[in-house]
Amino acid sequence: MPTDLNTGDDQLANDLLNHLPAFVFRYDYNTKTGHASFPYANSGLGLFTGLSSADIAHDASPFFAKVHKDDLHLVSNSMKESAETMAEWTCEFRLTNASGKAIWVEGTGKPLKKEKGIISGYGLISRSKDKMLALKKSEEKLQSLNELHNLINQFSSLLIQANVNELHQAIDTTLQRLGDYAQVDRVYIFEHDILKDEVNNTFEWCRLGINPEIDNLQGIPFDAVPHWKEKFKANEYVYIPLVSEIADEYHIEKEILEPQGIISLLALPIYYGERFIGFIGFDSVRNKREWSTEHIALLRLAGEIIAGSIYREQFEKEIIEARKIAEEANKAKSEFLANMSHEIRTPMNAILGFSEIMLNTTNDDKSKKYLNTILSSGRTLLSLINDILDLSKIEAGQMEVVEEPTRVNVVFNEIMQIFHARALEKNLDLNVVIDPEFPEVVTLDDVRLRQILFNLVGNAIKFTQQGGITLAARAKPSSIDSRLVDVEIIVKDTGIGIDPTYHDMIFKSFFQIESDNTRKYGGTGLGLSITQKLAQIMGGSIRLESIPGKGSDFIICLKSVEISSHEPIKKSIFDWQADQVLFEKATILIVDDVDFNRELVKSFLSEFNLTIVEAINGKAGIEMAKTHQPDLILMDLRMPEMNGYEATEILAVWPETSKIPVVAFTASSMKHDEDLIRRLFSDYLRKPIGRDELIHCLIKFLPHQIKREDPEINKIPEPDFLSIANQYPQEVLLAFVLEFNKKLNSHLDALKNFMDVELLDEFLVALNALSDKHKINLFEKNISKLRLDAANFDFGSFSTNIALLDQNIRLLSNTINDNNT
């Protein structure tokens, strides 16, 4: 094959090209078949890809295999467009180099001739310097913030767990870790004596070779550093990149700092509630040190946590609030908050798991109602925890949309019922208005819809002081297909309203309108941003119509929503399956440091022919696996001494344990955690788990038989409503229908849209009284079912039963009319 540009080129030209820090090539591109080759490639090819010129001389596929999958279409489209127009092509993309690392490059080329459908030309690929520098800087900053998040988590636990005698050492250790992280030479804490208005250096860490200053910095009048005092009292920090360049007006501070050899300094005020405690400082003696605003915010958070520990004996109740300061970290990075989902999901595992066991083992109907309410509310809370805390899935476009048949009126009822108590406290009206032409069942993601409405209705109640909130839905036929509709859902309030200037800005993350009103209401500024992203994930959009002082309308538009002919699937999440699973004799090892997690699994499996052994961490789990040779291991991930990842990697290496399936038993809701789990484990269960979910997982790995029950056995057919009604005289039925239409029909119409519990109770009492008055017994079963729905807050069943009652009333009216004509 040729190794130069063309046969006549001299050796000097080739040498020059091979010394370029770039990939120079000649290419042939077949416009008919899409086949490409590189007849010439200089040595830069190996530098960028690890390939040789021989690898791509006749077929460019090895080169394109090195192009990042997300950028491949950019390169391909650039070459195709160039082939069509015979114009230069250029694009920026990523290549995988010989060490497997993705690097950013810039490619450009020029087609020279076209013969028989073959385009020939030259090109050059070089490093994208600006992109690489920006990417490296971003990655370094992100890594640094993640390290600081983890550090705060670690020393928070250290300080909380330390007893009074260990607290001083724990704070010293914390300062050392902060100093190592911040790459400074001295970290210290000054506490403020409010009576003397002095500051005292009470804690100090110094790097090896740095002279301590703690003994020299006692009883310093706060007025000695007036500018610091002014800033700290205003809850502002002091940041001096170079002490030598301090302005003349700060000469007092300079005279104090220069003798200590300080080059750069950061001092952050420490507050405990509204009380000024002192400040935490970071000195760099050997080198200049710079900090970003994000780092300063998190270092400030670290100081607040340390202050809470110092004063926890005196302020035991306030320390709980001090720990809540960690919520501020979500302004620096959403993943920090997502990690907290592990701490929330762990107790939820016990709440839901043991409630489920009680539901399926108690025979008391009243207890079952209460337990169903606990479980349903817990699942609603959990669904919000799963996705709202994991903002990274939304931002990365990795959140899944699961469409299924949905009754919008049921979703509306459940959302309104959640906020009923809050609305009652503020004396606000809650209304549901659904257009009569709106389809009964549509296909969409009801979980995402609930999240959207949860945010919007919650905001509406927060910012409304009088009047009320209306949740409305309407639909119009789609122009694309008769089986589709365009849906509009409106959340309308009579609250404070929003100035038109901010209508677009309020959907940005962390944005809040700066005014006395909005500061009073608080919040993170994330709700509307999440809501907009969720609407977009569903293929829709959201817009705002608002007048200050009059109220706001948030309108969600969902295009081309399918009208469903299927009933929504009533999910039996908590009631255990009728099918009986019969496991053969087997041993299961549970590795989890939380006692009630292990106890829950044992309770779920108590009726089966299974032997359960336990371990409280990964190290103990490995020894138990070697000793007992279990048929399956349930492995928690976050444990002291050795975590589940490390333990599973060791088990996979040892011959005696390598064949044992290991199922991750995790409380994580992070997308990247899930990807890692799938690669390392045989399967995974996400806490909190249900009994049937656990059994479904076990049957994948353990020998078993399934004994199925026939659902048709003992099924008694329902009697026909009209056949019973026809047993009564026509004049009695007519009198009943006339009085019902006059007194109760409007109540029924209102209840078809919204399950107002008070209105429902009033309606059922009146219907029962009306039935007794006319001595007919037609609606006793309807009344009984609706009362049960209200007691269980079962909005899906309520929607079905109220529609059935409406149908029976209409059947009765139509029969009377037919008989009278």
Protein Blocks (a to p, Z undefined) as FASTA:
>chain_A
ZZbfblklcfklmmmmmmpccdcddddddfknopacdfbacfklmmmnopafklmmmock
lmmmmpcfklmmmmmmmmmmmmmnopacddddddddfkopacddddddddfbdcehiacd
dddddddfklmmmmmmmmmmmmmmmmmmmmmmmmmmmmmmpcfklmmmmmmmmmmmmmmm
nopabdcdddddfklopacdfbdcddehiacfklmmghiafklmmmlmmmmmnopacddf
blklgcfklmmmmmmmmmnopabdcdddddehjacfbdcddddfkbccdddfklmmmmmm
mmmmmmmmmmmmmmmmlmmmmmmmmmmmmmmomklmmmmmmmmmmmmmmmmmmmmmmmmm
ccbfklmmmmmmmmmmmmmmmmmmmmmmmmmlmmnopaccddddddfklmmmmmmmmmmm
mmmmnopacdddddfklcfbdcddfklmmmmmmmmmmmmmmmpcghcddddddddddfkb
mkbccdddddddfbebpafklmmmmmpghiacddfklmmngpjhlmmmmmmmmmmmnopa
cdddddehiaccdddddehiacdfbdcddddfklccfbdcdddddddddddfbfklmmmm
mmmmmmpccdddddfbfklmmmmmmmnopabdcddfbdghiafklmmmmmmmpmklmmpc
cddddfbfbfklmmmmmmmmmbdcdddddfklmmmmmmmmggcddddddfkgopacdddf
klmmmmpcfklmmmmmmmmmmmmmmmmmmmmmoccfklmmmmmmmmmmmmmmnopafklm
mmmmmmmmmmnopaklmmmmmmmmmmmmmmmmmmmmmmmZZ
